Amino acid sequence: MKTVLNLFVGIVTQPSILVALIAMLGLLLQKKEKYGSCSRNY
């Protein structure tokens, strides 16, 4: 459990990793929205 907490703290304290995670999350959300709109159109 301690290692997970250390990993989380390490990610939060390094802005570059945090930004990358947020960017990936944003891309995934955009893809889901695109697929949703496509299924509605057809």
N, CA, C and O atoms as a Maestro MAE file, in Angstrom:
{
 s_m_m2io_version
 :::
 2.0.0
}

f_m_ct {
 s_m_title
 :::
 protein
 m_atom[168] {
  # First column is atom index #
  i_m_mmod_type
  r_m_x_coord
  r_m_y_coord
  r_m_z_coord
  i_m_residue_number
  s_m_chain_name
  s_m_pdb_residue_name
  s_m_pdb_atom_name
  i_m_atomic_number
  :::
  1 25 0.841 -1.204 0.000 1 A "MET " " N  " 7
  2 3 0.000 0.000 0.000 1 A "MET " " CA " 6
  3 2 0.870 1.246 0.000 1 A "MET " " C  " 6
  4 15 0.541 2.249 -0.634 1 A "MET " " O  " 8
  5 25 1.995 1.171 0.724 2 A "LYS " " N  " 7
  6 3 2.891 2.328 0.805 2 A "LYS " " CA " 6
  7 2 3.475 2.671 -0.565 2 A "LYS " " C  " 6
  8 15 3.618 3.844 -0.908 2 A "LYS " " O  " 8
  9 25 3.809 1.645 -1.344 3 A "THR " " N  " 7
  10 3 4.406 1.888 -2.663 3 A "THR " " CA " 6
  11 2 3.427 2.594 -3.591 3 A "THR " " C  " 6
  12 15 3.828 3.439 -4.391 3 A "THR " " O  " 8
  13 25 2.152 2.253 -3.490 4 A "VAL " " N  " 7
  14 3 1.130 2.896 -4.327 4 A "VAL " " CA " 6
  15 2 1.041 4.369 -3.971 4 A "VAL " " C  " 6
  16 15 0.936 5.226 -4.849 4 A "VAL " " O  " 8
  17 25 1.084 4.659 -2.670 5 A "LEU " " N  " 7
  18 3 1.013 6.047 -2.207 5 A "LEU " " CA " 6
  19 2 2.240 6.814 -2.688 5 A "LEU " " C  " 6
  20 15 2.122 7.954 -3.138 5 A "LEU " " O  " 8
  21 25 3.424 6.190 -2.594 6 A "ASN " " N  " 7
  22 3 4.659 6.828 -3.053 6 A "ASN " " CA " 6
  23 2 4.598 7.114 -4.550 6 A "ASN " " C  " 6
  24 15 5.035 8.172 -5.002 6 A "ASN " " O  " 8
  25 25 4.059 6.176 -5.313 7 A "LEU " " N  " 7
  26 3 3.924 6.343 -6.764 7 A "LEU " " CA " 6
  27 2 2.996 7.506 -7.072 7 A "LEU " " C  " 6
  28 15 3.279 8.326 -7.946 7 A "LEU " " O  " 8
  29 25 1.875 7.571 -6.340 8 A "PHE " " N  " 7
  30 3 0.906 8.654 -6.539 8 A "PHE " " CA " 6
  31 2 1.540 10.000 -6.234 8 A "PHE " " C  " 6
  32 15 1.375 10.955 -6.993 8 A "PHE " " O  " 8
  33 25 2.271 10.078 -5.114 9 A "VAL " " N  " 7
  34 3 2.948 11.321 -4.724 9 A "VAL " " CA " 6
  35 2 3.984 11.694 -5.780 9 A "VAL " " C  " 6
  36 15 4.127 12.868 -6.122 9 A "VAL " " O  " 8
  37 25 4.706 10.705 -6.296 10 A "GLY " " N  " 7
  38 3 5.710 10.954 -7.322 10 A "GLY " " CA " 6
  39 2 5.095 11.527 -8.587 10 A "GLY " " C  " 6
  40 15 5.659 12.433 -9.202 10 A "GLY " " O  " 8
  41 25 3.936 11.000 -8.977 11 A "ILE " " N  " 7
  42 3 3.245 11.486 -10.176 11 A "ILE " " CA " 6
  43 2 2.748 12.910 -9.965 11 A "ILE " " C  " 6
  44 15 2.880 13.761 -10.845 11 A "ILE " " O  " 8
  45 25 2.171 13.162 -8.784 12 A "VAL " " N  " 7
  46 3 1.609 14.486 -8.495 12 A "VAL " " CA " 6
  47 2 2.703 15.542 -8.401 12 A "VAL " " C  " 6
  48 15 2.502 16.684 -8.814 12 A "VAL " " O  " 8
  49 25 3.870 15.162 -7.855 13 A "THR " " N  " 7
  50 3 4.945 16.140 -7.674 13 A "THR " " CA " 6
  51 2 5.690 16.424 -8.974 13 A "THR " " C  " 6
  52 15 6.456 17.386 -9.042 13 A "THR " " O  " 8
  53 25 5.481 15.605 -10.006 14 A "GLN " " N  " 7
  54 3 6.132 15.865 -11.296 14 A "GLN " " CA " 6
  55 2 5.084 16.354 -12.292 14 A "GLN " " C  " 6
  56 15 4.326 15.551 -12.836 14 A "GLN " " O  " 8
  57 25 5.034 17.663 -12.537 15 A "PRO " " N  " 7
  58 3 4.007 18.267 -13.400 15 A "PRO " " CA " 6
  59 2 3.958 17.670 -14.803 15 A "PRO " " C  " 6
  60 15 2.876 17.513 -15.369 15 A "PRO " " O  " 8
  61 25 5.108 17.339 -15.365 16 A "SER " " N  " 7
  62 3 5.132 16.828 -16.741 16 A "SER " " CA " 6
  63 2 4.342 15.531 -16.865 16 A "SER " " C  " 6
  64 15 3.606 15.338 -17.833 16 A "SER " " O  " 8
  65 25 4.494 14.641 -15.885 17 A "ILE " " N  " 7
  66 3 3.763 13.369 -15.915 17 A "ILE " " CA " 6
  67 2 2.274 13.633 -15.728 17 A "ILE " " C  " 6
  68 15 1.436 13.021 -16.390 17 A "ILE " " O  " 8
  69 25 1.955 14.555 -14.817 18 A "LEU " " N  " 7
  70 3 0.556 14.893 -14.543 18 A "LEU " " CA " 6
  71 2 -0.109 15.451 -15.803 18 A "LEU " " C  " 6
  72 15 -1.237 15.083 -16.133 18 A "LEU " " O  " 8
  73 25 0.596 16.336 -16.498 19 A "VAL " " N  " 7
  74 3 0.068 16.934 -17.733 19 A "VAL " " CA " 6
  75 2 -0.149 15.852 -18.794 19 A "VAL " " C  " 6
  76 15 -1.158 15.862 -19.500 19 A "VAL " " O  " 8
  77 25 0.798 14.926 -18.902 20 A "ALA " " N  " 7
  78 3 0.679 13.845 -19.883 20 A "ALA " " CA " 6
  79 2 -0.540 12.975 -19.591 20 A "ALA " " C  " 6
  80 15 -1.270 12.589 -20.504 20 A "ALA " " O  " 8
  81 25 -0.756 12.667 -18.300 21 A "LEU " " N  " 7
  82 3 -1.912 11.848 -17.916 21 A "LEU " " CA " 6
  83 2 -3.212 12.558 -18.250 21 A "LEU " " C  " 6
  84 15 -4.150 11.943 -18.758 21 A "LEU " " O  " 8
  85 25 -3.268 13.859 -17.965 22 A "ILE " " N  " 7
  86 3 -4.477 14.649 -18.246 22 A "ILE " " CA " 6
  87 2 -4.722 14.704 -19.755 22 A "ILE " " C  " 6
  88 15 -5.864 14.608 -20.205 22 A "ILE " " O  " 8
  89 25 -3.642 14.861 -20.536 23 A "ALA " " N  " 7
  90 3 -3.767 14.919 -21.993 23 A "ALA " " CA " 6
  91 2 -4.312 13.596 -22.539 23 A "ALA " " C  " 6
  92 15 -5.188 13.591 -23.405 23 A "ALA " " O  " 8
  93 25 -3.790 12.474 -22.027 24 A "MET " " N  " 7
  94 3 -4.256 11.156 -22.467 24 A "MET " " CA " 6
  95 2 -5.720 10.959 -22.097 24 A "MET " " C  " 6
  96 15 -6.503 10.425 -22.882 24 A "MET " " O  " 8
  97 25 -6.082 11.396 -20.892 25 A "LEU " " N  " 7
  98 3 -7.469 11.282 -20.434 25 A "LEU " " CA " 6
  99 2 -8.384 12.087 -21.352 25 A "LEU " " C  " 6
  100 15 -9.466 11.627 -21.717 25 A "LEU " " O  " 8
  101 25 -7.947 13.291 -21.724 26 A "GLY " " N  " 7
  102 3 -8.728 14.148 -22.612 26 A "GLY " " CA " 6
  103 2 -8.927 13.508 -23.978 26 A "GLY " " C  " 6
  104 15 -10.013 13.577 -24.553 26 A "GLY " " O  " 8
  105 25 -7.868 12.883 -24.495 27 A "LEU " " N  " 7
  106 3 -7.967 12.226 -25.800 27 A "LEU " " CA " 6
  107 2 -8.950 11.062 -25.751 27 A "LEU " " C  " 6
  108 15 -9.736 10.861 -26.676 27 A "LEU " " O  " 8
  109 25 -8.898 10.293 -24.656 28 A "LEU " " N  " 7
  110 3 -9.814 9.159 -24.514 28 A "LEU " " CA " 6
  111 2 -11.254 9.638 -24.464 28 A "LEU " " C  " 6
  112 15 -12.136 9.030 -25.070 28 A "LEU " " O  " 8
  113 25 -11.494 10.726 -23.743 29 A "LEU " " N  " 7
  114 3 -12.852 11.267 -23.637 29 A "LEU " " CA " 6
  115 2 -13.330 11.767 -24.998 29 A "LEU " " C  " 6
  116 15 -14.490 11.574 -25.361 29 A "LEU " " O  " 8
  117 25 -12.432 12.411 -25.755 30 A "GLN " " N  " 7
  118 3 -12.797 12.908 -27.090 30 A "GLN " " CA " 6
  119 2 -13.162 11.741 -28.009 30 A "GLN " " C  " 6
  120 15 -14.131 11.824 -28.764 30 A "GLN " " O  " 8
  121 25 -12.383 10.647 -27.946 31 A "LYS " " N  " 7
  122 3 -12.655 9.480 -28.788 31 A "LYS " " CA " 6
  123 2 -14.024 8.908 -28.469 31 A "LYS " " C  " 6
  124 15 -14.785 8.562 -29.372 31 A "LYS " " O  " 8
  125 25 -14.341 8.807 -27.169 32 A "LYS " " N  " 7
  126 3 -15.639 8.265 -26.765 32 A "LYS " " CA " 6
  127 2 -16.763 9.137 -27.308 32 A "LYS " " C  " 6
  128 15 -17.771 8.623 -27.793 32 A "LYS " " O  " 8
  129 25 -16.591 10.459 -27.226 33 A "GLU " " N  " 7
  130 3 -17.619 11.381 -27.718 33 A "GLU " " CA " 6
  131 2 -17.792 11.225 -29.228 33 A "GLU " " C  " 6
  132 15 -18.916 11.233 -29.728 33 A "GLU " " O  " 8
  133 25 -16.679 11.082 -29.956 34 A "LYS " " N  " 7
  134 3 -16.747 10.934 -31.416 34 A "LYS " " CA " 6
  135 2 -17.488 9.658 -31.789 34 A "LYS " " C  " 6
  136 15 -18.347 9.673 -32.670 34 A "LYS " " O  " 8
  137 25 -17.158 8.540 -31.116 35 A "TYR " " N  " 7
  138 3 -17.821 7.275 -31.423 35 A "TYR " " CA " 6
  139 2 -19.310 7.374 -31.120 35 A "TYR " " C  " 6
  140 15 -20.140 6.851 -31.864 35 A "TYR " " O  " 8
  141 25 -19.646 8.050 -30.017 36 A "GLY " " N  " 7
  142 3 -21.050 8.214 -29.641 36 A "GLY " " CA " 6
  143 2 -21.810 8.982 -30.710 36 A "GLY " " C  " 6
  144 15 -22.922 8.597 -31.070 36 A "GLY " " O  " 8
  145 25 -21.224 10.075 -31.228 37 A "SER " " N  " 7
  146 3 -21.908 10.894 -32.233 37 A "SER " " CA " 6
  147 2 -22.033 10.124 -33.551 37 A "SER " " C  " 6
  148 15 -23.031 10.272 -34.257 37 A "SER " " O  " 8
  149 25 -21.034 9.307 -33.888 38 A "CYS " " N  " 7
  150 3 -21.076 8.534 -35.126 38 A "CYS " " CA " 6
  151 2 -22.220 7.530 -35.083 38 A "CYS " " C  " 6
  152 15 -22.958 7.385 -36.058 38 A "CYS " " O  " 8
  153 25 -22.370 6.836 -33.953 39 A "SER " " N  " 7
  154 3 -23.433 5.826 -33.848 39 A "SER " " CA " 6
  155 2 -24.806 6.478 -33.949 39 A "SER " " C  " 6
  156 15 -25.753 5.851 -34.425 39 A "SER " " O  " 8
  157 25 -24.927 7.727 -33.509 40 A "ARG " " N  " 7
  158 3 -26.203 8.432 -33.594 40 A "ARG " " CA " 6
  159 2 -26.519 8.797 -35.050 40 A "ARG " " C  " 6
  160 15 -27.675 8.763 -35.470 40 A "ARG " " O  " 8
  161 25 -25.477 9.146 -35.810 41 A "ASN " " N  " 7
  162 3 -25.692 9.580 -37.191 41 A "ASN " " CA " 6
  163 2 -26.166 8.427 -38.076 41 A "ASN " " C  " 6
  164 15 -27.023 8.617 -38.939 41 A "ASN " " O  " 8
  165 25 -25.603 7.219 -37.861 42 A "TYR " " N  " 7
  166 3 -25.940 6.114 -38.755 42 A "TYR " " CA " 6
  167 2 -27.266 5.472 -38.387 42 A "TYR " " C  " 6
  168 15 -27.696 4.524 -39.044 42 A "TYR " " O  " 8
  :::
 }
 m_bond[167] {
  # First column is bond index #
  i_m_from
  i_m_to
  i_m_order
  :::
  1 1 2 1
  2 2 3 1
  3 3 4 2
  4 3 5 1
  5 5 6 1
  6 6 7 1
  7 7 8 2
  8 7 9 1
  9 9 10 1
  10 10 11 1
  11 11 12 2
  12 11 13 1
  13 13 14 1
  14 14 15 1
  15 15 16 2
  16 15 17 1
  17 17 18 1
  18 18 19 1
  19 19 20 2
  20 19 21 1
  21 21 22 1
  22 22 23 1
  23 23 24 2
  24 23 25 1
  25 25 26 1
  26 26 27 1
  27 27 28 2
  28 27 29 1
  29 29 30 1
  30 30 31 1
  31 31 32 2
  32 31 33 1
  33 33 34 1
  34 34 35 1
  35 35 36 2
  36 35 37 1
  37 37 38 1
  38 38 39 1
  39 39 40 2
  40 39 41 1
  41 41 42 1
  42 42 43 1
  43 43 44 2
  44 43 45 1
  45 45 46 1
  46 46 47 1
  47 47 48 2
  48 47 49 1
  49 49 50 1
  50 50 51 1
  51 51 52 2
  52 51 53 1
  53 53 54 1
  54 54 55 1
  55 55 56 2
  56 55 57 1
  57 57 58 1
  58 58 59 1
  59 59 60 2
  60 59 61 1
  61 61 62 1
  62 62 63 1
  63 63 64 2
  64 63 65 1
  65 65 66 1
  66 66 67 1
  67 67 68 2
  68 67 69 1
  69 69 70 1
  70 70 71 1
  71 71 72 2
  72 71 73 1
  73 73 74 1
  74 74 75 1
  75 75 76 2
  76 75 77 1
  77 77 78 1
  78 78 79 1
  79 79 80 2
  80 79 81 1
  81 81 82 1
  82 82 83 1
  83 83 84 2
  84 83 85 1
  85 85 86 1
  86 86 87 1
  87 87 88 2
  88 87 89 1
  89 89 90 1
  90 90 91 1
  91 91 92 2
  92 91 93 1
  93 93 94 1
  94 94 95 1
  95 95 96 2
  96 95 97 1
  97 97 98 1
  98 98 99 1
  99 99 100 2
  100 99 101 1
  101 101 102 1
  102 102 103 1
  103 103 104 2
  104 103 105 1
  105 105 106 1
  106 106 107 1
  107 107 108 2
  108 107 109 1
  109 109 110 1
  110 110 111 1
  111 111 112 2
  112 111 113 1
  113 113 114 1
  114 114 115 1
  115 115 116 2
  116 115 117 1
  117 117 118 1
  118 118 119 1
  119 119 120 2
  120 119 121 1
  121 121 122 1
  122 122 123 1
  123 123 124 2
  124 123 125 1
  125 125 126 1
  126 126 127 1
  127 127 128 2
  128 127 129 1
  129 129 130 1
  130 130 131 1
  131 131 132 2
  132 131 133 1
  133 133 134 1
  134 134 135 1
  135 135 136 2
  136 135 137 1
  137 137 138 1
  138 138 139 1
  139 139 140 2
  140 139 141 1
  141 141 142 1
  142 142 143 1
  143 143 144 2
  144 143 145 1
  145 145 146 1
  146 146 147 1
  147 147 148 2
  148 147 149 1
  149 149 150 1
  150 150 151 1
  151 151 152 2
  152 151 153 1
  153 153 154 1
  154 154 155 1
  155 155 156 2
  156 155 157 1
  157 157 158 1
  158 158 159 1
  159 159 160 2
  160 159 161 1
  161 161 162 1
  162 162 163 1
  163 163 164 2
  164 163 165 1
  165 165 166 1
  166 166 167 1
  167 167 168 2
  :::
 }
}
